Amino acid sequence: MTEQKSQPKINIKLSIMQREYTVACQEDESAGLIEAAAYLDKHMRLISANSRVLGMDRCAVMAGLNISYSFLKLQKLADNNQHVGARLEKLHDQVEKVITNIQQDMEHVA
């Protein structure tokens, strides 16, 4: 087994609520992290605008809670869809077997 060398880490600067954060990541992860920071910034700004008394920490926790809730809801939906897909595949196989049996029975009658 060959050993894979990991990519060197790079530093990217992210801006969330007018604060700069430097994050080390793989180069191929940088676009996703920039997108995630923009998403978090947007949600924190919405919370801050709707509740002007919230401090930065509380705003971050509320945004994280909202995002986590949405993520878990989507994850459950995806899990359910996967279960439905597996069930549909089983039903498809059963229908195929019935069709094959009917075709074989008809060949024996003819």
C-alpha positions as CSV (number, residue, x, y, z in Angstrom):
1,M,0.0,0.0,0.0
2,T,1.4,3.4,-1.0
3,E,1.4,6.2,1.5
4,Q,-0.6,9.2,0.3
5,K,1.0,12.6,1.0
6,S,-1.4,15.1,2.3
7,Q,-1.6,18.4,0.6
8,P,0.2,21.3,2.3
9,K,-2.1,23.5,4.3
10,I,-2.8,27.0,3.3
11,N,-4.1,30.0,5.3
12,I,-7.3,31.7,4.2
13,K,-8.9,34.8,5.7
14,L,-12.6,34.7,6.5
15,S,-14.7,37.7,7.5
16,I,-17.6,37.1,9.8
17,M,-19.6,40.0,11.3
18,Q,-16.7,42.4,10.4
19,R,-14.1,40.3,12.2
20,E,-11.3,38.6,10.4
21,Y,-10.4,35.0,11.1
22,T,-7.4,33.1,9.6
23,V,-8.0,29.4,9.1
24,A,-5.6,26.7,7.9
25,C,-7.1,24.2,5.5
26,Q,-6.3,22.1,2.4
27,E,-6.3,24.1,-0.8
28,D,-9.2,22.1,-2.2
29,E,-11.3,23.0,0.9
30,S,-10.8,26.7,0.8
31,A,-13.8,27.5,-1.5
32,G,-16.1,25.5,0.7
33,L,-14.9,27.2,3.8
34,I,-15.3,30.7,2.2
35,E,-18.8,29.7,1.2
36,A,-19.5,28.4,4.8
37,A,-18.2,31.6,6.3
38,A,-20.4,33.7,4.1
39,Y,-23.4,31.6,5.0
40,L,-22.7,31.9,8.7
41,D,-22.1,35.7,8.3
42,K,-25.4,36.1,6.6
43,H,-27.3,34.2,9.3
44,M,-25.5,36.0,12.1
45,R,-26.4,39.4,10.5
46,L,-30.0,38.4,10.1
47,I,-30.2,37.4,13.8
48,S,-28.3,40.5,14.8
49,A,-30.7,42.7,12.8
50,N,-33.8,41.1,14.3
51,S,-32.5,41.1,17.9
52,R,-30.3,44.2,18.3
53,V,-29.4,43.4,21.9
54,L,-27.6,40.1,21.2
55,G,-23.9,40.0,21.7
56,M,-21.5,38.5,19.2
57,D,-21.2,35.2,21.2
58,R,-24.9,34.8,21.6
59,C,-25.5,35.7,18.0
60,A,-23.0,33.0,16.9
61,V,-24.6,30.4,19.1
62,M,-28.1,31.2,17.8
63,A,-26.9,31.0,14.2
64,G,-25.0,27.8,14.9
65,L,-28.2,26.3,16.5
66,N,-30.4,27.4,13.6
67,I,-27.9,26.0,11.0
68,S,-27.5,22.7,13.0
69,Y,-31.3,22.3,13.2
70,S,-31.6,22.8,9.5
71,F,-28.8,20.4,8.8
72,L,-30.2,17.7,11.0
73,K,-33.7,18.1,9.4
74,L,-32.2,17.7,6.0
75,Q,-30.1,14.8,7.1
76,K,-33.2,13.0,8.4
77,L,-35.0,13.7,5.1
78,A,-32.0,12.3,3.2
79,D,-32.0,9.2,5.4
80,N,-35.7,8.8,4.8
81,N,-35.3,9.2,1.0
82,Q,-32.5,6.6,1.1
83,H,-34.8,4.2,3.0
84,V,-37.6,4.9,0.5
85,G,-35.2,4.3,-2.4
86,A,-34.1,0.9,-1.0
87,R,-37.7,-0.1,-0.5
88,L,-38.6,0.9,-4.1
89,E,-35.7,-1.1,-5.3
90,K,-36.9,-4.2,-3.4
91,L,-40.4,-3.7,-4.8
92,H,-39.0,-3.4,-8.3
93,D,-37.2,-6.7,-7.9
94,Q,-40.3,-8.3,-6.7
95,V,-42.3,-7.0,-9.6
96,E,-39.6,-8.3,-12.0
97,K,-39.8,-11.7,-10.4
98,V,-43.6,-11.8,-10.8
99,I,-43.3,-10.8,-14.5
100,T,-40.6,-13.4,-15.1
101,N,-42.8,-16.1,-13.4
102,I,-45.9,-15.0,-15.5
103,Q,-43.8,-15.1,-18.7
104,Q,-42.5,-18.6,-17.8
105,D,-46.0,-19.8,-17.0
106,M,-47.3,-18.5,-20.3
107,E,-44.5,-20.3,-22.2
108,H,-45.5,-23.5,-20.6
109,V,-49.1,-23.0,-21.6
110,A,-48.3,-22.2,-25.2
